[in-house]
């Protein structure tokens, strides 16, 4: 049967390709984004067109996968830094205790020790807050004092 519609199947290319191939390309792109300074260089390194990479970067799934990869890289870097934390603290404490260290050197070392202690405390407080919020999410709405109407709207008493 003949139709007047042109047959474009020979000239059209699939947008994404087979799922396994697409996933492999996307994983290469994520690695390249972690390693390269620009999206264009990452696209070259991953052997995908830059416009394809920009389009992927708008997709929530790709954004989530990229964010997870970035978090893994950052966590690995933090673990490596932790290995040097104890010797670094010892150096700072030696600088503070050394009679030959200038007053300005002692002040800088003391400020560094105090700043790091403060940041550590803030991080612990943030982790504690995250745990409490996660625990609250497990409590049924009825246990939080919400009326049936407030449950539907998601608001609490006294809020408009």
Backbone as a printed PyTorch tensor [residue, N CA C, xyz], in Angstrom:
tensor([[[ 0.8420, -1.1700,  0.0000],
         [ 0.0000,  0.0000,  0.0000],
         [ 0.8880,  1.2340,  0.0000]],

        [[ 0.5960,  2.1660, -0.8660],
         [ 1.4140,  3.3680, -1.0010],
         [ 0.7260,  4.5480, -0.3270]],

        [[ 1.5090,  5.3310,  0.4410],
         [ 0.9690,  6.5490,  1.0500],
         [ 1.7410,  7.7340,  0.5300]],

        [[ 1.1580,  8.9120,  0.6540],
         [ 1.8280, 10.1250,  0.2050],
         [ 2.8160, 10.6550,  1.2250]],

        [[ 2.8180, 10.0720,  2.4140],
         [ 3.7510, 10.5210,  3.4480],
         [ 5.1520, 10.0500,  3.1070]],

        [[ 6.1470, 10.9330,  3.2190],
         [ 7.5120, 10.4800,  2.9570],
         [ 7.9870,  9.5460,  4.0620]],

        [[ 8.8010,  8.6050,  3.6790],
         [ 9.3500,  7.6630,  4.6460],
         [10.6710,  8.2250,  5.1590]],

        [[10.6560,  8.7750,  6.3680],
         [11.8500,  9.4060,  6.9440],
         [12.6650,  8.4560,  7.7990]],

        [[12.3020,  7.2180,  7.8590],
         [13.0000,  6.3150,  8.7810],
         [14.4480,  6.1370,  8.4180]],

        [[14.7950,  6.2580,  7.1620],
         [16.1920,  6.0690,  6.7800],
         [17.0420,  7.2510,  7.2060]],

        [[16.4600,  8.4440,  7.2570],
         [17.2440,  9.6170,  7.6140],
         [17.1420,  9.9810,  9.0790]],

        [[16.1270,  9.4680,  9.7870],
         [15.9770,  9.7860, 11.1980],
         [16.9150,  8.9170, 12.0140]],

        [[17.4940,  9.5150, 13.0090],
         [18.3270,  8.7360, 13.9260],
         [17.6070,  8.6630, 15.2480]],

        [[17.7050,  7.5390, 15.9260],
         [17.0330,  7.4600, 17.2250],
         [17.6180,  8.4790, 18.1710]],

        [[16.7620,  9.0600, 18.9830],
         [17.2050, 10.1030, 19.9100],
         [18.1710,  9.5700, 20.9550]],

        [[17.9380,  8.4010, 21.4330],
         [18.7230,  7.9250, 22.5720],
         [19.4830,  6.6390, 22.2890]],

        [[19.0770,  5.8680, 21.3110],
         [19.7440,  4.5990, 21.0580],
         [19.2430,  3.5320, 22.0060]],

        [[19.7910,  2.3350, 21.9040],
         [19.3660,  1.2450, 22.7860],
         [19.6590,  1.5770, 24.2420]],

        [[18.8400,  1.0810, 25.1730],
         [19.0140,  1.4290, 26.5870],
         [20.4130,  1.1500, 27.1340]],

        [[20.9990,  0.0010, 26.8140],
         [22.3290, -0.3160, 27.3600],
         [23.3770,  0.6520, 26.8350]],

        [[23.3010,  0.9480, 25.5430],
         [24.2380,  1.8840, 24.9350],
         [24.0530,  3.2820, 25.5060]],

        [[22.7880,  3.6830, 25.6610],
         [22.4870,  5.0120, 26.2070],
         [23.0290,  5.1250, 27.6220]],

        [[22.8330,  4.0910, 28.4440],
         [23.3120,  4.1270, 29.8270],
         [24.8310,  4.2240, 29.8650]],

        [[25.4970,  3.4880, 29.0120],
         [26.9510,  3.5330, 28.9530],
         [27.4240,  4.9430, 28.5800]],

        [[26.7800,  5.5520, 27.5900],
         [27.1450,  6.9070, 27.1780],
         [26.8900,  7.9010, 28.3030]],

        [[25.7860,  7.7300, 29.0060],
         [25.4550,  8.6350, 30.1080],
         [26.4660,  8.4920, 31.2410]],

        [[26.8790,  7.2640, 31.5320],
         [27.8810,  7.0490, 32.5820],
         [29.2150,  7.6710, 32.1780]],

        [[29.6040,  7.5150, 30.9210],
         [30.8380,  8.1550, 30.4410],
         [30.7330,  9.6680, 30.5730]],

        [[29.5480, 10.1990, 30.2940],
         [29.3410, 11.6450, 30.3900],
         [29.4580, 12.1150, 31.8320]],

        [[28.9150, 11.3500, 32.7610],
         [29.0020, 11.7240, 34.1770],
         [30.4560, 11.7250, 34.6290]],

        [[31.2000, 10.6960, 34.2630],
         [32.6230, 10.6430, 34.6250],
         [33.3520, 11.8330, 34.0080]],

        [[33.0520, 12.1210, 32.7550],
         [33.7110, 13.2470, 32.0840],
         [33.3640, 14.5770, 32.7500]],

        [[32.1190, 14.7490, 33.1760],
         [31.7370, 15.9870, 33.8700],
         [32.5000, 16.1450, 35.1750]],

        [[32.8130, 15.0310, 35.8260],
         [33.5790, 15.0960, 37.0670],
         [35.0430, 15.4470, 36.8050]],

        [[35.5390, 15.0810, 35.6370],
         [36.9630, 15.2310, 35.3420],
         [37.3120, 16.4730, 34.5370]],

        [[36.3550, 16.9920, 33.7720],
         [36.6420, 18.0900, 32.8500],
         [36.1640, 19.4290, 33.4070]],

        [[36.7910, 20.4960, 32.9430],
         [36.4750, 21.8370, 33.4410],
         [35.2110, 22.4290, 32.8310]],

        [[34.8490, 22.0080, 31.6290],
         [33.6650, 22.5790, 30.9690],
         [32.7770, 21.4520, 30.4380]],

        [[31.5350, 21.8120, 30.1770],
         [30.5900, 20.8410, 29.6160],
         [31.0470, 20.4400, 28.2190]],

        [[31.5630, 21.3880, 27.4560],
         [32.0100, 21.0840, 26.1040],
         [33.1650, 20.0810, 26.1220]],

        [[34.1080, 20.2640, 27.0170],
         [35.2210, 19.3070, 27.1290],
         [34.7370, 17.9500, 27.6260]],

        [[33.7760, 17.9670, 28.5370],
         [33.2100, 16.7090, 29.0300],
         [32.5090, 15.9750, 27.8990]],

        [[31.7870, 16.6990, 27.0610],
         [31.1060, 16.0770, 25.9270],
         [32.1150, 15.4380, 24.9820]],

        [[33.2020, 16.1470, 24.6990],
         [34.2580, 15.5830, 23.8490],
         [34.8390, 14.3240, 24.4640]],

        [[35.1520, 14.3900, 25.7440],
         [35.7570, 13.2430, 26.4230],
         [34.8190, 12.0420, 26.4570]],

        [[33.5190, 12.2950, 26.5520],
         [32.5300, 11.2180, 26.6180],
         [32.0770, 10.7720, 25.2320]],

        [[32.5470, 11.4690, 24.2080],
         [32.1900, 11.1590, 22.8280],
         [30.6890, 11.3010, 22.5900]],

        [[30.1310, 12.4020, 23.1260],
         [28.7390, 12.7540, 22.8530],
         [28.7180, 14.2150, 22.4100]],

        [[27.6820, 14.5770, 21.6950],
         [27.5620, 15.9620, 21.2530],
         [27.2430, 16.8490, 22.4560]],

        [[27.7830, 18.0470, 22.4800],
         [27.5720, 18.9610, 23.6090],
         [26.0950, 19.2450, 23.8420]],

        [[25.3200, 19.3800, 22.7690],
         [23.8930, 19.6610, 22.9520],
         [23.1820, 18.4790, 23.6040]],

        [[23.6600, 17.2690, 23.3190],
         [23.0940, 16.0830, 23.9710],
         [23.3940, 16.1230, 25.4660]],

        [[24.6200, 16.4530, 25.8020],
         [25.0020, 16.5180, 27.2080],
         [24.2210, 17.6090, 27.9310]],

        [[24.0650, 18.7630, 27.3020],
         [23.2710, 19.8330, 27.9220],
         [21.8330, 19.3650, 28.1390]],

        [[21.2660, 18.6410, 27.1700],
         [19.8980, 18.1370, 27.3080],
         [19.8130, 17.1400, 28.4670]],

        [[20.7880, 16.2220, 28.5460],
         [20.7980, 15.2530, 29.6460],
         [20.8740, 15.9560, 30.9850]],

        [[21.6560, 17.0270, 31.0390],
         [21.8520, 17.7410, 32.3060],
         [20.5670, 18.4030, 32.7980]],

        [[19.5690, 18.5240, 31.9480],
         [18.2760, 19.0810, 32.3520],
         [17.3310, 18.0090, 32.8860]],

        [[17.6720, 16.7390, 32.6720],
         [16.8110, 15.6350, 33.0900],
         [17.0130, 15.3400, 34.5710]],

        [[15.9280, 15.2430, 35.3390],
         [16.0500, 14.9660, 36.7780],
         [16.8310, 13.6850, 37.0970]],

        [[16.6450, 12.6410, 36.3120],
         [17.3620, 11.3860, 36.5660],
         [18.8620, 11.5830, 36.3850]],

        [[19.2520, 12.2450, 35.3130],
         [20.6730, 12.5020, 35.0720],
         [21.2380, 13.4120, 36.1530]],

        [[20.4740, 14.4370, 36.5370],
         [20.9210, 15.3480, 37.5980],
         [21.1660, 14.5810, 38.8890]],

        [[20.2500, 13.6620, 39.2180],
         [20.3960, 12.8700, 40.4380],
         [21.6320, 11.9690, 40.3570]],

        [[21.8290, 11.3220, 39.2040],
         [22.9950, 10.4510, 39.0390],
         [24.2930, 11.2480, 39.1190]],

        [[24.3130, 12.4310, 38.5180],
         [25.4960, 13.2920, 38.5710],
         [25.7580, 13.7480, 40.0000]],

        [[24.7010, 14.1460, 40.6940],
         [24.8480, 14.5910, 42.0850],
         [25.3810, 13.4560, 42.9600]],

        [[24.8820, 12.2410, 42.7520],
         [25.3730, 11.0910, 43.5220],
         [26.8520, 10.8470, 43.2400]],

        [[27.2430, 10.9440, 41.9720],
         [28.6450, 10.7540, 41.6190],
         [29.5130, 11.8450, 42.2440]],

        [[29.0300, 13.0860, 42.2190],
         [29.7740, 14.1870, 42.8370],
         [29.9230, 13.9640, 44.3390]],

        [[28.8580, 13.4870, 44.9740],
         [28.9160, 13.2240, 46.4090],
         [29.9070, 12.1060, 46.7270]],

        [[29.9610, 11.0860, 45.8810],
         [30.9150, 10.0000, 46.0910],
         [32.3480, 10.4980, 45.9710]],

        [[32.6090, 11.3260, 44.9660],
         [33.9480, 11.8820, 44.7860],
         [34.3190, 12.7500, 45.9870]],

        [[33.3710, 13.5870, 46.4220],
         [33.6350, 14.4620, 47.5630],
         [33.8620, 13.6430, 48.8350]],

        [[33.0490, 12.6170, 49.0460],
         [33.2180, 11.7710, 50.2390],
         [34.5710, 11.0860, 50.2430]],

        [[34.9890, 10.6240, 49.0780],
         [36.3060,  9.9830, 48.9860],
         [37.4060, 10.9870, 49.3200]],

        [[37.2840, 12.2070, 48.8250],
         [38.2750, 13.2380, 49.1240],
         [38.2850, 13.5570, 50.6200]],

        [[37.1170, 13.6200, 51.2370],
         [37.0370, 13.9080, 52.6690],
         [37.6680, 12.7800, 53.4940]],

        [[37.4730, 11.5370, 53.0670],
         [38.1110, 10.4210, 53.7780],
         [39.6300, 10.5300, 53.7050]],

        [[40.1300, 10.9500, 52.5510],
         [41.5830, 11.1220, 52.4160],
         [42.0750, 12.2670, 53.3000]],

        [[41.2910, 13.3440, 53.3810],
         [41.6700, 14.4590, 54.2510],
         [41.6690, 14.0500, 55.7210]],

        [[40.7100, 13.2130, 56.0980],
         [40.6380, 12.7630, 57.4890],
         [41.9050, 12.0350, 57.8990]],

        [[42.5380, 11.3560, 56.9580],
         [43.7760, 10.6510, 57.2780],
         [44.8720, 11.6210, 57.7110]],

        [[44.8200, 12.8440, 57.2010],
         [45.8230, 13.8380, 57.5660],
         [45.3970, 14.7490, 58.7010]],

        [[44.1980, 14.5630, 59.2230],
         [43.6900, 15.4720, 60.2510],
         [44.4930, 15.3980, 61.5400]],

        [[44.7810, 14.2150, 62.0250],
         [45.5060, 14.0680, 63.2900],
         [46.9050, 14.6890, 63.2260]],

        [[47.6920, 14.3900, 62.1870],
         [49.0000, 15.0660, 62.0990],
         [48.8720, 16.5820, 61.9820]],

        [[47.8510, 17.0600, 61.2750],
         [47.6700, 18.5110, 61.1320],
         [47.3580, 19.1600, 62.4720]],

        [[46.5330, 18.5110, 63.2770],
         [46.2110, 19.0380, 64.6010],
         [47.4760, 19.0730, 65.4620]],

        [[48.2810, 18.0260, 65.3810],
         [49.5290, 18.0040, 66.1590],
         [50.4470, 19.1520, 65.7560]],

        [[50.5310, 19.4440, 64.4680],
         [51.3600, 20.5610, 64.0000],
         [50.8310, 21.8760, 64.5790]],

        [[49.5150, 22.0790, 64.5010],
         [48.9410, 23.3110, 65.0390],
         [49.2070, 23.4480, 66.5370]],

        [[49.0510, 22.3540, 67.2600],
         [49.2870, 22.4040, 68.7050],
         [50.7570, 22.6670, 69.0280]],

        [[51.6610, 22.1040, 68.2180],
         [53.0840, 22.3820, 68.4130],
         [53.4020, 23.8500, 68.1540]],

        [[52.7780, 24.4150, 67.1280],
         [52.9780, 25.8390, 66.8160],
         [52.5030, 26.6860, 67.9890]],

        [[51.3470, 26.3250, 68.5430],
         [50.8150, 27.0750, 69.6860],
         [51.7350, 26.9710, 70.9010]],

        [[52.3200, 25.8050, 71.1150],
         [53.1340, 25.5730, 72.3110],
         [54.5760, 26.0420, 72.1510]],

        [[55.0170, 26.2790, 70.9380],
         [56.4070, 26.6330, 70.6800],
         [56.6750, 28.0680, 71.1240]],

        [[57.6470, 28.2250, 71.9900],
         [57.9930, 29.5550, 72.5000],
         [58.5670, 30.4470, 71.4060]],

        [[59.1290, 29.8550, 70.3580],
         [59.7350, 30.6430, 69.2860],
         [58.7220, 31.0950, 68.2290]],

        [[57.5000, 30.5910, 68.3080],
         [56.4650, 31.0000, 67.3490],
         [56.0600, 32.4280, 67.6540]],

        [[55.9470, 33.2360, 66.5930],
         [55.5300, 34.6320, 66.7740],
         [54.0990, 34.6720, 67.2900]],

        [[53.7460, 35.8030, 67.8850],
         [52.3850, 35.9740, 68.3930],
         [51.3680, 35.8570, 67.2560]],

        [[51.6870, 36.4530, 66.1060],
         [50.7550, 36.3710, 64.9800],
         [50.6160, 34.9310, 64.4930]],

        [[51.6990, 34.1590, 64.5190],
         [51.6470, 32.7460, 64.1420],
         [50.7910, 31.9470, 65.1050]],

        [[50.9240, 32.2500, 66.3910],
         [50.1020, 31.5650, 67.3950],
         [48.6240, 31.9180, 67.2270]],

        [[48.3700, 33.1920, 66.9220],
         [46.9830, 33.6150, 66.7200],
         [46.3830, 32.8960, 65.5120]],

        [[47.1250, 32.8160, 64.4200],
         [46.6170, 32.1130, 63.2320],
         [46.3710, 30.6400, 63.5320]],

        [[47.2890, 29.9980, 64.2490],
         [47.1140, 28.5890, 64.5980],
         [45.9100, 28.3990, 65.5190]],

        [[45.7760, 29.2850, 66.5000],
         [44.6490, 29.1880, 67.4310],
         [43.3340, 29.4010, 66.6910]],

        [[43.3090, 30.3850, 65.8000],
         [42.0960, 30.6450, 65.0250],
         [41.7280, 29.4240, 64.1880]],

        [[42.7090, 28.7910, 63.5980],
         [42.4690, 27.5980, 62.7810],
         [41.8850, 26.4680, 63.6350]],

        [[42.4780, 26.2360, 64.8110],
         [41.9870, 25.1800, 65.7020],
         [40.5450, 25.4690, 66.1160]],

        [[40.2780, 26.7150, 66.5130],
         [38.9310, 27.0790, 66.9480],
         [37.9100, 27.0060, 65.8020]],

        [[38.3140, 27.4750, 64.6240],
         [37.4050, 27.4170, 63.4680],
         [37.0460, 25.9750, 63.1210]],

        [[38.0440, 25.1140, 63.1430],
         [37.7710, 23.7180, 62.8130],
         [36.8870, 23.0680, 63.8740]],

        [[37.1020, 23.3990, 65.1240],
         [36.2510, 22.8790, 66.1900],
         [34.8170, 23.3410, 66.0350]],

        [[34.6400, 24.6180, 65.6820],
         [33.3060, 25.1710, 65.4670],
         [32.6240, 24.4840, 64.2880]],

        [[33.3460, 24.3090, 63.1980],
         [32.7680, 23.6530, 62.0210],
         [32.3710, 22.2150, 62.3340]],

        [[33.1910, 21.5410, 63.1100],
         [32.8700, 20.1590, 63.4870],
         [31.5920, 20.1250, 64.3250]],

        [[31.4820, 21.0410, 65.2760],
         [30.2840, 21.1020, 66.1190],
         [29.0480, 21.3890, 65.2700]],

        [[29.1430, 22.3300, 64.3350],
         [28.0220, 22.6580, 63.4650],
         [27.6110, 21.4570, 62.6150]],

        [[28.5870, 20.7200, 62.1400],
         [28.2880, 19.5290, 61.3480],
         [27.5620, 18.4830, 62.1860]],

        [[28.0190, 18.2870, 63.4170],
         [27.3380, 17.3390, 64.3020],
         [25.9130, 17.7900, 64.5870]],

        [[25.7030, 19.0900, 64.7990],
         [24.3590, 19.6090, 65.0420],
         [23.4650, 19.4190, 63.8190]],

        [[24.0110, 19.6320, 62.6400],
         [23.2560, 19.4360, 61.4120],
         [22.8750, 17.9640, 61.2410]],

        [[23.8030, 17.0640, 61.5100],
         [23.5060, 15.6370, 61.4100],
         [22.4290, 15.2380, 62.4110]],

        [[22.5000, 15.7940, 63.6250],
         [21.4830, 15.5120, 64.6380],
         [20.1170, 16.0200, 64.1690]],

        [[20.0840, 17.2070, 63.6050],
         [18.8390, 17.7780, 63.1000],
         [18.2660, 16.9190, 61.9700]],

        [[19.1260, 16.4500, 61.0830],
         [18.6700, 15.5890, 59.9910],
         [18.0590, 14.3020, 60.5340]],

        [[18.6750, 13.7270, 61.5510],
         [18.1440, 12.5030, 62.1550],
         [16.7770, 12.7620, 62.7930]],

        [[16.6280, 13.9080, 63.4710],
         [15.3470, 14.2290, 64.0970],
         [14.2590, 14.4670, 63.0590]],

        [[14.5860, 15.1400, 61.9660],
         [13.6090, 15.3740, 60.9030],
         [13.2040, 14.0430, 60.2820]],

        [[14.1710, 13.1720, 60.0440],
         [13.8570, 11.8580, 59.4750],
         [12.9520, 11.0740, 60.4150]],

        [[13.1940, 11.1670, 61.7140],
         [12.3510, 10.4640, 62.6820],
         [10.9430, 11.0520, 62.6890]],

        [[10.8260, 12.3760, 62.5490],
         [ 9.5090, 13.0070, 62.5200],
         [ 8.7160, 12.5750, 61.2950]],

        [[ 9.3920, 12.3390, 60.1960],
         [ 8.7090, 11.9240, 58.9830],
         [ 8.0870, 10.5460, 59.1460]],

        [[ 8.5780,  9.7730, 60.1060],
         [ 8.0410,  8.4420, 60.3560],
         [ 6.8000,  8.4740, 61.2360]],

        [[ 6.5740,  9.6080, 61.9460],
         [ 5.4290,  9.7410, 62.8430],
         [ 4.1840,  9.9950, 61.9960]],

        [[ 3.0870,  9.2440, 62.2280],
         [ 1.8550,  9.4990, 61.4710],
         [ 1.3590, 10.9200, 61.7250]],

        [[ 0.6450, 11.4720, 60.7610],
         [ 0.1400, 12.8480, 60.8850],
         [-0.7260, 13.0260, 62.1130]],

        [[-1.5060, 12.0080, 62.4750],
         [-2.3790, 12.1370, 63.6410],
         [-1.5510, 12.4090, 64.8990]],

        [[-0.3560, 11.8690, 64.9590],
         [ 0.5180, 12.0630, 66.1120],
         [ 1.1310, 13.4410, 66.1600]],

        [[ 0.9410, 14.2210, 65.1080],
         [ 1.5220, 15.5620, 65.0690],
         [ 0.4810, 16.6380, 65.3340]],

        [[-0.7190, 16.2640, 65.7390],
         [-1.7370, 17.2520, 66.0800],
         [-2.3800, 17.9110, 64.8890]],

        [[-2.4960, 17.2200, 63.7650],
         [-3.1270, 17.7980, 62.5900],
         [-4.5750, 17.3490, 62.5080]],

        [[-5.4440, 18.2820, 62.1880],
         [-6.8440, 17.9410, 61.9560],
         [-6.9460, 17.3120, 60.5760]],

        [[-8.0650, 16.6250, 60.2750],
         [-8.2190, 16.0390, 58.9400],
         [-8.1040, 17.0810, 57.8210]],

        [[-8.6400, 18.3110, 58.0510],
         [-8.5350, 19.3480, 57.0270],
         [-7.0880, 19.7860, 56.8440]],

        [[-6.3580, 19.8910, 57.9550],
         [-4.9590, 20.2910, 57.8660],
         [-4.1220, 19.2000, 57.2190]],

        [[-4.4850, 17.9270, 57.4390],
         [-3.7710, 16.8420, 56.7940],
         [-3.8490, 16.9830, 55.2820]],

        [[-5.0510, 17.3330, 54.7780],
         [-5.2410, 17.4890, 53.3380],
         [-4.4160, 18.6380, 52.7930]],

        [[-4.4020, 19.7560, 53.5210],
         [-3.6790, 20.9330, 53.0320],
         [-2.2080, 20.9070, 53.4150]],

        [[-1.8410, 20.0540, 54.3830],
         [-0.4420, 19.9730, 54.8210],
         [-0.0440, 21.0870, 55.7490]],

        [[-1.0020, 21.8260, 56.3270],
         [-0.6510, 22.9330, 57.2240],
         [-0.8920, 22.5660, 58.6730]],

        [[-0.2840, 23.3290, 59.5720],
         [-0.4170, 23.1440, 61.0050],
         [-1.3570, 24.1750, 61.5790]],

        [[-1.7830, 23.9490, 62.8190],
         [-2.6530, 24.9150, 63.5050],
         [-1.9350, 26.2470, 63.6240]],

        [[-2.7180, 27.3140, 63.3930],
         [-2.1500, 28.6570, 63.5870],
         [-1.4780, 29.1910, 62.3440]],

        [[-1.2720, 28.3580, 61.3340],
         [-0.6650, 28.8520, 60.1050],
         [-1.7530, 29.1140, 59.0900]],

        [[-1.5500, 30.1220, 58.2770],
         [-2.5630, 30.4060, 57.2520],
         [-2.0780, 30.0110, 55.9010]]])
